[in-house]
Amino acid sequence: MVEGVKILLELFFLTTLFSIPLGILVALVRVSKNKIARNITGIYIWIMRGSPLLLQMMFLYYALPTFNENLVFDAMPVAIIAFTINYAAYYAEIFRSGLQSIDKGQFEAAKVLGFDKFTMYRRIILPQVIKRVLPPVSNELITLVKDTSLVSILAMNDLLRMATAATNRDGSLIHFLYVAIIYLAMTAVLTKVMAFVEKKYSYYN
């Protein structure tokens, strides 16, 4: 169980670390004036959100090596890559809606004040976007905690796989109860943390 918790936490933190910045980048491309780039990112989001995460992991882990024997990776890197590109697509749509909710006057005012695009987004636009997208981002983070159980398909010793092995060994379902308690505890802590962050950003309320 301890090993399973370590895998859960590692996958959660690394996915969050990589997927949110990637999602922001894709969102910025989605609202850009470059039609080709918008279409490419649109196809990427459609594929990632339209196909199951489990299938994406299986493709990277089992199917890619059949095309090229050099494309063989360990289970954890495959899981991190699959989770990152999948969740980045969801974050991209969340941040895109957040960006488009910002009044155009904010952009015009920043240009009048002489801000370059990088400074405008960093100092003016993104702080407002983050404040608005915190609730849906919080939901995605909680979903991510639960989705980590999917890595059992890659023969990783996650919580669910270890509980299944223990159940087969002992003939008792009590191990699944332990897993449920661990997941509930983690989502409860995450909910409290995100509620605190949302409260910190509700400075106009």
N, C-alpha and C positions, 0 to 999 in steps of 0.2 A: 504493500500500500504506500509506503514511503517513497519507493521508486516511482510509483504511478503518480504521486503528487508532484514529484520533481519534474517529471515529463510534462504534466499539465501546466505547471508554472512557467517552465522554460518556453513551451510552445505559446502560451498566452502572452508573455512579455515580449518575446521576439516578434511575434506576429503583429502586436500592437505597435512596437517600435518601428517596424518597416512599412506596415500597411497604411497607417494614417498619413505619413508624409507622402507616400505614393498616391494615396487617394486625393490629397490636396493638389498635387501636381497634375493628376489627370483631370480634376475638376477645373483647374485653371485653363487647361487645354480645351476642355469642353465649352468654355465660355469665350474662347478666343475668336478672332476673326478669320483664322485659317480654316477653311472648309475641309480640306483634306485631313488635317490633324483632327478636327472634330469628328469626322466620319470614322477615322481609324479608332479613336478612343471610344466612339459609340459602339462599334463592332466588338471591341474588347469587353466593354461593360455588358453587352448583350450576351456574349458567350459565357462570361463568368457568372452572371446572375441567372442565365437560362439553363445551365447544366449543374447537376449536383456536385457539391464539393467532394463527396466520396468518389465520384467518377473521375474527377480531375486528379485526385491523388493516385488512383489506380492507373490512369493514363501515364502520369509522370514516372511512377515506380515500376509498372509492369510492361507498358506498351512502348515507351521510348527506347529501352534497350534493344527491342526487336528491330528498330530502324538503324541504330548505330550502337555497337558494343561499347563505345566510349561514353555513352550517355547512361552510365550506371551509377547511381548515387545511393548513399545510405538512407535509411528510413527517415531520420530526423531532418536532414536537409530537404528531402522531398516534402515532408509535412510542412516545414516552414515556408518553402516556396509556394506550395499549393494554397496554404492558408493566407499567405500574404497577398498573392495576386487575386484571390477570390474576395477577401474582405476589402481590399483596396477598391474594387469595383463598387461595392456598396457604399464605402466612405466617399467615393468620388461623386456619386449621385446625391449624397447627403450634403456635401460641401458645395456642390453645384447649385442646389436649391437655396443654400444659405447665401451664396454669392449673388444669386439673382434676386434675392429678397432685399438686398441693400439698395437704397434709393440712389438713382443715377446722379443726383446732386452731390453725393459724397465723392464720387469719382471726379466730377467736374471741379468741385472745390479743391480737391487735392492737386489737380493739374494747375489751377489758377495760383495755388500757393507755391508752385514750382517743384513739387515732389516728383521724383522719378518713380517708375512703376514698382520697383522692388520696395522702396521706402513706403509708397502709398499702401501696398498690400500689407506690409509688415506692421506699420504703425497705425493705420486707419481702418482698412477693410477687414483683414483677418481677425483682429480682436472682436469686432462686432459679429462676424460670422461664427466664431467659436462660441460666443454667448448664445447664439440662436440654435446651433446644431447640437448642443450638449445633450438634450434628452434623447434624440435618435442615436447619437454616438454611444450613450450609456446603454441603450438597448442592444446595440451591436456587440458591445464588450461582454455583456451578460450572455448573449448567444454564443460568443466565442468560447467562453468557459465551458459551456455544455457541448459545443461541437468538437472540443478536443478529444472526446470519447471516440470519434471516428477514426483516429489513428490506429486503432486496434486492427484495422484491415491491413496495415503495413507490418503486422506482427511486432508492434512496439508494446512494451510492457506498461501500458497506461492503466489507469484505475480500473476500467471496465474489464480489460483482459486479465488483470491480476485477480479481480473478484471472481471472474468466470473460472479461472484455474483453481482458486481456493474452494469454490462451490463444488466443482467436480471432484476435488480431493476429499472434502469433508462431508459432502452430501447435504450441506446446509445452505439455505438462502440468506443467512444472516450477513454474509459478506456484501451482498448487494445493498442491504440496508446501510452498512457502513459507507459505501460509495455514495449513496443518496445523501447521507448526512454531510459528507465532505463537500459535495457539490452545492448543497443548500447553504452551508456555512460560507463557502467562497463567494457565492452570488450575493449573500447577505452583506458581507464585508464590502464587496464591490459596489453594491447599491448605496451603502452608507457613504462610501468615499465619493461617488459621483454626485450624491445629494449635497455633500459638503462643497464640492467644486461648483455645482450649479448655484448654490447659495452665495458663494464668493463672487460669482459673475453677475448676480442679480442686484447690482449696485444702483440701478435706476428704479427699483421697486420699493 
